[in-house]
Amino acid sequence: MSLERKDIISAKQFSREELEYILNWAIKIENDKGNYAKSMQGTIMATLFYEPSTRTRLSFESAMHRLGGTVIGFSSSSVSSVKKGETLADTIRTVAHYSDLIVLRHNNDGAATFAARCTEIPVINAGSGSGEHPTQSLLDLLTIQQECGKIDGLNIGLIGDLKFGRTVHSLTYLLANYDINLFLISPHSLKMQNRVMDYIQGKGNVKIKETTNFIEALPKLDVIYMTRIQKERFPDPEEYESVKDTFKFEKEYLDLLKPNAKIMHPLPRVNEISSQVDDSPHAIYFKQTYYGLMMRKAIIGLVMGVFK
């Protein structure tokens, strides 16, 4: 099995066998960091971020540095030739001459797919509009496996903005490879998109329950995956105002949880999880960011053909 020279565009591209292969590599590298510290020496990664990012961009860059490689790129379209009107195609074709791998975040759905067609070097989708964020879902899967000890058999709740949330779209695609109970918890106006529902129902592994009742679902869940209501995705400001505070995990809700339940969040959070929850053993969203570093090390090395 090999991911060498392959683009990572969608979580739908992975089979269960491939997912287990990637997860195992993330753990293998973590357990022997010194052995892999120079594995990407001489390799240049370009991070092209047209949208703001903290965790995704910095974890990719940190992963590359910790593997001995080099990073170039930009963190905002306002500091690149995009501001002068340069097209995405021209930017990709140019940067491909300076680097061995491109990590792209863009505000338009389908941007990563388009970018991959413009170059022969691998392209990794680091978030594309309201479509997908496959590497976030891979690190989420790693987090669930390591913190819960398994994935099959779990009750997993995705909570918040399921319509525009690219993280939950990609995670749902990955979870379709496992035998789980999936609770989709959102305001009616932010229900999971039909294209995602059609995909997961077509796979046949997952039992799905859709609900708007956040509190009622909490005692049943092994994983509580909170997401923010994304103001920037709403075409109508009034619609955002009507749903922005629908779900907020308060400290008193901790008493409703199973003893080993885990609270996750792709971050950034706004007000959907009270800061009073942060010290709870249930809260693992900051540990989740470290799993992001582990996963992105594995992805970089596998795509570049260094880890075999």
N, C-alpha and C positions, 0 to 999 in steps of 0.2 A: 504494500500500500504506500502511495506517495502523494504528497501535495505539492511536490516540487514544480515551480514555475506556474502554479495555478492561481488564478484570481480568487479572492474571497469576497463575494458580492452579496450572497443571500444565505440565510440559515437553511433554506430549503435544499441547498446543494449537498448537505451532509447526510450520509446514512448513519445508522446507529454504530456500525463497525468503525466508521471514520471518526465519530465522536469519541468513542472509547480510546481510539488510537491517539487523538489529540489530547484528551484528558490525561492519559498515561504519560505522555511526553511532558506535559506541564509539571506533573508531580516528579518525574524523573530528573528534570533539570533543577527543580527546587531542592531535591535531596542531594544534589552533587554540584552546587553552584560553581565551585572552583574549577571543575573539569570543563565547564562551558564558558568560562569568563572571557576567552579570546576566540570563541567559535565564529564570530561574525567580523573578525578583524579584516579590514580592507573593503568592507561592504558599506555602501551609502544608502540610507533610507531618506526619502523626501516625505515630509508631513505637510500636506496642503489642506489647511483648515479655513474654509470659507465661512464657517460659523464658529462662534466662541466655544471653547472647550477647556476644561481643566484636567479631569481625570483621564479621558481618552488620549488626548495629545501627550500629556506628560508621562503617562504609563507606557505608551508606545516608545517615546523618546528614551525614557529611563531603561526600558527593556533592551533597546538597541545598544545603549551605552554600556549596560551591564554585561552584554554579550561581546563587547569589544568593537562594535561598529561605530559609524559616524552618522549624524543627522543633519539635514538641511531642510529648509522649507519656510513657511509663513503661518502665522496664527490668526490672520485676519485678511480678508480680501482688500481691506483699505490700505494695506502696506505692500501690496504687490501690483503688478501691471494690470490686474483685474480692474483696478480703479481707473485705468486709462481706457478700459473697454476691451481688453484682451479676452478672447473666447476661452472656454474651458478646454476645447480641443487643442488650441495653440499652446496653452499653458502646459498641458499634459505632454504634448509632443516635444516641447522644449525641455521640460524637467526630466524627461526620460533619458536625455543625453547626459544628464548630470548625476543620475542615481541608478540604483539597481532594483529599487522597490518603491512604490508610491502608496502612501496611506492618505486617503481622501475623505474629508468631511465636506458635505455640500448641502445647501438649503433646498435643492430640488430633488424630488423623487426621480430615480433612474439615472442620476448623475454618475454614480460609480459604474453602472453598466455601460454607459456611454464612454466614460474615460477608459475603460478596459479595451474598448474597440479601437482606441486611438494609439495604443502602444503595445509593444511586445513584452515589456517588463511587467511583472505582477502588480496588480492593483488590489488594495484592501479597502473595503468599504468601512469607514469609521463613522457612519451615520449619513443617511441620504434622505433629506426631507422628512416626511412623516411615514416613510416606507419601512426601512430596515436599519438595524444596527447589529450585524451578525457577531462581531467580536465581543460586544457587551453580553449577548446571550450565551456565548461560549464561556465567558468568565462566570456568568450567573450559574450555568450548569455545573461548572467546577465547584463553585461555592456550595451549591446544594449537595452535591455528592460528598464533599469533604466534611461539611458541617452536619449533615443528616445521616451520613454513612451509606446512603443509597439514593436512588431516584425512583425506581419502580415502587409502586404501592403507596406513594405519598399523596396527601391532599394538598394541592398547591393553589393558592389564591392570588390572582392578578387583580390589583385594585387601583382604580382611578381612571385615568384617561386611556382607554383601550382603543379609541378611534384614531387618535393622532399619535399615540405613543409607539415610536419605532422600536423601542426596547422590548415592549411586550409582544409586538408582532413577531420579532425574531425569536424570542424565547418560546412563544407558542409553537412556532415551526419546529424548534429543536425538541420540545417536550412531546411532540407528536410521535417521536420514536420510542416512547416509553409507556409503560402501563401505569397511568396515574389517574387521579380524579382532579379535574381542573375546574376551579371556581372562577368565573369571570364576573367581577363585581365592579359595577360602574353606574353612573347616571344613565338613564335611558338614551339620552342624546349622545353619549360617548361610548356606546356599545362597540364590541369588537367588529371590525370590518368584515363584510361578507366573504371577501377573497381569502381572509385568514381562516374564517370558520369553515369554508368549503374545503380548504386544504386539510385541516386537522380532522374533520369528519371523514374525509376520504381515506385517511390513513387507518382509522378504525381502532387505534390503540387506547384512546383517551375517552374517559367518561366526562362529559361537560355539564356544568350547571351554571346558568346565567341568573344573576340576581342583582337587585339594587340595595339589598339589605346587608350592609357592612357588618353591623354588630352581631346579627344572627349567625353569620358565617364564621366569625372569628374562632369560636371554640372547636370547630371541626378541622381547622387548618394546621398542617405541619410547617408550611412555609407561607408567610404573609409578605407578598411582594408589592410594596407601596410604590405609587408613581405620582408625580406632580401633574396638576392640570396645566397644560402648556399654553400660556397666554399667547405666545408667538405664533401658534398654529391656527388660532381662531380668526376667520375672516370677519366675524361680527363681535365687537367688544362687549356688547350686551349679553351675548350668549356665554362668553367667558365669565362675566360677572355673576351670571345665574348659577354656575356650577363650581366656581373656584374653591369653595370651602365645603364641598359636599362630604368628603371623607377626611377626617383627621384622627390619627391614632394618638389618643390621650393616655396619660400614665395609668389611669384607673382601668383601662382596657387590658392591661397586663394580667389582671386577675382572671380574665376570661380564657386565657390561652392554655393549650396543652403544656405540660411541664417542659418538653423539649422543643417547643415551637420556635421557629426562627423568623425574625423580621428583617427583610431585605429592602433595598432601595437602590436604583441605579445612580441616584444623585445627579444634579443638585436637588436638594429638597427646598421647599419654600416654607409651608406651614403644615404639611400633611403628616408629619410625625413630630410630636412635641419633643423638645430637647430634654425633657425630664425622662424620656424613655432611653436616652443614650447609654446610661450606665447599667441598664438591664442586661442580664445574660442572654435574653432573647434577641437583643439587638446586635446584628452582625454586619450592618451596612458599611462600617468603616473597615472591618476585616475584608469585606467584599472587594474593596479597592486594591488590597494586596493580591488577592486572587487574580485581579486584572493584570497586574505586573507579571505574575506567573504565566498566565494564559498567553499574554502577548509575546513573551519570550518564546514560547513554544510555536506560536503562529509564525513569527518572523523566521525562525530557524527551519521550520518545516517547508514554508513557501520557498525559501532560498535554497532548499535542498541540502542543508548542512546537517540536519538531524534525520537519520535514516535507520 
